[in-house]
Amino acid sequence: MAKRRKKKSLWAKWLKPFFSVKKNASIREWAWFLFSRVGFAIANFYLCLTLIFSAVPVPFSAYMLQKKAENLLQSDYRIHYDWVSIDDIAWQMQMAVIAGEDQRFDNHFGIDLDAILLALKRNNQTHKKPIGASTISQQTVKNLYLWHGTSWIRKGIEIPLTLLVETLWSKKRVLEVYLNIAEFGKGIFGVEAAAKYYFNKSAKQLTMQESALLAASLPNPFIYRVKSPTQTMRKRQQWIIQQIHNLGGRAYLTNL
């Protein structure tokens, strides 16, 4: 009997207030009750989804849906997307995106504070186009769960989701998902679709030059086009190849 009374006391003290609200509650209390419960539901949704995607191939991303919605009136728009395991992606391609997008990928916890401080300092000192400091982990979260565009609201949601992904996934898994959902051109998502479209081969067969060229397009594949690379893009391609060697090449991946 004593044990039952203890359980009832626990329910009354901690659980019941979470699932119910006082009959004479104020508007402020009702607003907080609804806001906190909706927040709790959303947090659990992302938690469950992140746990599932830690092992299951991602069927589509939020960014794919966004692009599809934007191009509903274009009958020729079609999404090309083929999920492949990280083992079926050439190591050169894996290293190319790390060298080009996030060289501290193996050291940070999803947010590169040093890169953020450096970007803020540079952006304050110049009137040129601001540079970003998003890690591969942040870009993965943005593509998978959120929307593109400059928004402090999105950034505010992106940071805790990035920390969640970094906690539940290995670095190898983050890289795998990123390579599979990154956009490489009009309707082209993931390295497998990109390799087939641009080079008529699988992602596993990509060479160093091809991998670096694909990685060089990632800042904006509609400006930096793989099929017609500019001199600037060629310079970036060669810079990426040099950075791959500086990082230790394939050996870098053994630390992930």
Rosetta blueprint (number, residue, H / E / L):
1 M L
2 A H
3 K H
4 R H
5 R H
6 K H
7 K H
8 K H
9 S H
10 L H
11 W H
12 A H
13 K H
14 W H
15 L H
16 K H
17 P H
18 F H
19 F H
20 S L
21 V L
22 K L
23 K L
24 N L
25 A L
26 S L
27 I H
28 R H
29 E H
30 W H
31 A H
32 W H
33 F H
34 L H
35 F H
36 S H
37 R H
38 V H
39 G H
40 F H
41 A H
42 I H
43 A H
44 N H
45 F H
46 Y H
47 L H
48 C H
49 L H
50 T H
51 L H
52 I H
53 F H
54 S L
55 A L
56 V L
57 P L
58 V L
59 P L
60 F L
61 S L
62 A H
63 Y H
64 M H
65 L H
66 Q H
67 K H
68 K H
69 A H
70 E H
71 N L
72 L L
73 L L
74 Q L
75 S L
76 D L
77 Y L
78 R L
79 I L
80 H E
81 Y E
82 D L
83 W L
84 V L
85 S L
86 I H
87 D H
88 D H
89 I L
90 A L
91 W H
92 Q H
93 M H
94 Q H
95 M H
96 A H
97 V H
98 I H
99 A H
100 G H
101 E H
102 D L
103 Q L
104 R L
105 F L
106 D L
107 N L
108 H L
109 F L
110 G L
111 I L
112 D L
113 L H
114 D H
115 A H
116 I H
117 L H
118 L H
119 A H
120 L H
121 K H
122 R H
123 N H
124 N H
125 Q H
126 T L
127 H L
128 K L
129 K L
130 P L
131 I L
132 G L
133 A L
134 S L
135 T L
136 I H
137 S H
138 Q H
139 Q H
140 T H
141 V H
142 K H
143 N H
144 L H
145 Y H
146 L L
147 W L
148 H L
149 G L
150 T L
151 S L
152 W H
153 I H
154 R H
155 K H
156 G H
157 I H
158 E H
159 I H
160 P H
161 L H
162 T H
163 L H
164 L H
165 V H
166 E H
167 T H
168 L H
169 W L
170 S L
171 K H
172 K H
173 R H
174 V H
175 L H
176 E H
177 V H
178 Y H
179 L H
180 N H
181 I H
182 A L
183 E E
184 F E
185 G E
186 K L
187 G L
188 I E
189 F E
190 G L
191 V H
192 E H
193 A H
194 A H
195 A H
196 K H
197 Y H
198 Y H
199 F H
200 N L
201 K L
202 S L
203 A H
204 K H
205 Q H
206 L L
207 T L
208 M H
209 Q H
210 E H
211 S H
212 A H
213 L H
214 L H
215 A H
216 A H
217 S H
218 L L
219 P L
220 N L
221 P L
222 F L
223 I L
224 Y L
225 R L
226 V L
227 K L
228 S L
229 P L
230 T L
231 Q H
232 T H
233 M H
234 R H
235 K H
236 R H
237 Q H
238 Q H
239 W H
240 I H
241 I H
242 Q H
243 Q H
244 I H
245 H H
246 N H
247 L L
248 G L
249 G H
250 R H
251 A H
252 Y H
253 L H
254 T H
255 N H
256 L L
